[in-house]
Amino acid sequence: MTTTVKVAQTIQEWGNGLGVRITAPIAKAAHFARGLPITVEVVEDGVLLRPAGRPRLTLAQKLKAFDPQKHGGEAMASRPVGREIL
């Protein structure tokens, strides 16, 4: 059985369009995160938001996740590090 999270919200003006804030409890229950690509679809009973892939990481997030031990050490070695042909 799935837990349902429900909140009452109001559509607001946002620039030249309309917007609804996705609150933290809704985002958590839907597994939504900042940067997650979604599709927005008009369905018979309303509007449906669905994940459309994995979140795009910022450069800061990519650098934070980089592990030199896991990814083969320094990318720009200043001297030969293996059996390079000179």
N, C-alpha and C positions, 0 to 999 in steps of 0.2 A: 504494500500500500504506500502511496506517495503522500508526503506531507505537502499541504497547500499553504502558500504564503500569499496573503492578499492585503493590499493597502488601498486606501482611497486617495486619488491624486487629482490634480487639476491641470489641464492643458494650458500652457503659458505661451506668450509670444516670445520668439527667440530669433532675433534678426528679422529677416524677411519671411520666416516660416514659423512653425509651431514646435514646441518641445515639451517633453515630459521627463522629469528627473527619475532615474532608476535608483531607488534608495538602496542602501547597503544590504538590508535583509533580502530584498528581491534579487539583487545582483548575486549575492552569495548562494541563494537557493537555485538560481538559474545557471550558476557557474560562469557568470559574466565577469570579465576583468577589463581594466583599462587597456585599450588598444586591440581588443578582440574584434575582428571583422564580423559583421552580421548581415543578414538579409532582412529586409522589411517587406512584408507581404500583406496585401489587403485580402482578407478571407471573409466568408459569409457573415460571421459574427463580430468582426472587428479587424484588428491589426495583429499580425504574428511576427515576433522577432525570433530569429534563429541564428545560432553561431554559424559562420561561414568559413571556418578555418581556425588556425592558431593565432594567438596575439602576435603582433609584430613587436619585436624588442627594440628598445632605444639603444643607441650606442653605449650609453652608460650601463644599461642592463647587460649588454653583450660583454663589455669589458669586465663587469663584476663577475660574470659566469665563467670567464676565461681562466683555465687552470693550466699553467705551463707544463706541469708534470703529465697531465692527461693529453695535452695537445702537442707534445713533442718538443717542448722547450722553446727557446728564443727563436723567433721567426727570422730575425736579421742577424745572423752570427757574423762577427767581424773577422773570423778566421775559419779555415776549413775545419769541419767537425766530423767528417766521415772519410770516405774513399773517393773524394772528388778528384777529377782529372785536372791537373794544372798545366 
